[in-house]
Amino acid sequence: STIKPFVYLVALAQPQQWSLASVLDDEPITVPLSGGRSWTPRNDDHISHGPTLLVDALAHSYNQATVHLGMAVGLARIHRFITSFGLSVPINPDPSLLLGAQDFSPY
């Protein structure tokens, strides 16, 4: 979850499109992966909370809302932002990057 704030910062850096009052879908999402696989993240409480304010999705660390937001913002943009802080991330990140499912290191 340490990466989630980066996802939200990238979105909020686009104030014409996103604000703390933006409504996100905290609903199930299935993201296609390479090799015909897919990824369906769930919230820690296993509950979908429906339309949720961006600020609440961040405060409650809702996985589904974060993935919806991250996919809308774009993995490439988020990847560039994270690496600008000197964090090492895979060159072709998979969407699980949005939830911090990968190891990160400043070295």
Secondary structure as a PSIPRED ss2 file (coil, helix, strand):
# PSIPRED VFORMAT (PSIPRED V4.0)

   1 S C   1.000  0.000  0.000
   2 T C   1.000  0.000  0.000
   3 I C   1.000  0.000  0.000
   4 K H   0.000  1.000  0.000
   5 P H   0.000  1.000  0.000
   6 F H   0.000  1.000  0.000
   7 V H   0.000  1.000  0.000
   8 Y H   0.000  1.000  0.000
   9 L H   0.000  1.000  0.000
  10 V H   0.000  1.000  0.000
  11 A H   0.000  1.000  0.000
  12 L H   0.000  1.000  0.000
  13 A C   1.000  0.000  0.000
  14 Q C   1.000  0.000  0.000
  15 P C   1.000  0.000  0.000
  16 Q C   1.000  0.000  0.000
  17 Q C   1.000  0.000  0.000
  18 W C   1.000  0.000  0.000
  19 S C   1.000  0.000  0.000
  20 L C   1.000  0.000  0.000
  21 A C   1.000  0.000  0.000
  22 S C   1.000  0.000  0.000
  23 V E   0.000  0.000  1.000
  24 L E   0.000  0.000  1.000
  25 D E   0.000  0.000  1.000
  26 D E   0.000  0.000  1.000
  27 E C   1.000  0.000  0.000
  28 P C   1.000  0.000  0.000
  29 I C   1.000  0.000  0.000
  30 T C   1.000  0.000  0.000
  31 V E   0.000  0.000  1.000
  32 P E   0.000  0.000  1.000
  33 L C   1.000  0.000  0.000
  34 S H   0.000  1.000  0.000
  35 G H   0.000  1.000  0.000
  36 G H   0.000  1.000  0.000
  37 R C   1.000  0.000  0.000
  38 S E   0.000  0.000  1.000
  39 W E   0.000  0.000  1.000
  40 T C   1.000  0.000  0.000
  41 P C   1.000  0.000  0.000
  42 R C   1.000  0.000  0.000
  43 N C   1.000  0.000  0.000
  44 D C   1.000  0.000  0.000
  45 D C   1.000  0.000  0.000
  46 H C   1.000  0.000  0.000
  47 I C   1.000  0.000  0.000
  48 S C   1.000  0.000  0.000
  49 H C   1.000  0.000  0.000
  50 G E   0.000  0.000  1.000
  51 P E   0.000  0.000  1.000
  52 T E   0.000  0.000  1.000
  53 L E   0.000  0.000  1.000
  54 L H   0.000  1.000  0.000
  55 V H   0.000  1.000  0.000
  56 D H   0.000  1.000  0.000
  57 A H   0.000  1.000  0.000
  58 L H   0.000  1.000  0.000
  59 A H   0.000  1.000  0.000
  60 H C   1.000  0.000  0.000
  61 S C   1.000  0.000  0.000
  62 Y C   1.000  0.000  0.000
  63 N H   0.000  1.000  0.000
  64 Q H   0.000  1.000  0.000
  65 A H   0.000  1.000  0.000
  66 T H   0.000  1.000  0.000
  67 V H   0.000  1.000  0.000
  68 H H   0.000  1.000  0.000
  69 L H   0.000  1.000  0.000
  70 G H   0.000  1.000  0.000
  71 M H   0.000  1.000  0.000
  72 A H   0.000  1.000  0.000
  73 V H   0.000  1.000  0.000
  74 G C   1.000  0.000  0.000
  75 L H   0.000  1.000  0.000
  76 A H   0.000  1.000  0.000
  77 R H   0.000  1.000  0.000
  78 I H   0.000  1.000  0.000
  79 H H   0.000  1.000  0.000
  80 R H   0.000  1.000  0.000
  81 F H   0.000  1.000  0.000
  82 I H   0.000  1.000  0.000
  83 T H   0.000  1.000  0.000
  84 S C   1.000  0.000  0.000
  85 F C   1.000  0.000  0.000
  86 G C   1.000  0.000  0.000
  87 L C   1.000  0.000  0.000
  88 S E   0.000  0.000  1.000
  89 V C   1.000  0.000  0.000
  90 P C   1.000  0.000  0.000
  91 I C   1.000  0.000  0.000
  92 N C   1.000  0.000  0.000
  93 P C   1.000  0.000  0.000
  94 D C   1.000  0.000  0.000
  95 P H   0.000  1.000  0.000
  96 S H   0.000  1.000  0.000
  97 L H   0.000  1.000  0.000
  98 L H   0.000  1.000  0.000
  99 L H   0.000  1.000  0.000
 100 G C   1.000  0.000  0.000
 101 A C   1.000  0.000  0.000
 102 Q C   1.000  0.000  0.000
 103 D C   1.000  0.000  0.000
 104 F C   1.000  0.000  0.000
 105 S E   0.000  0.000  1.000
 106 P C   1.000  0.000  0.000
 107 Y C   1.000  0.000  0.000
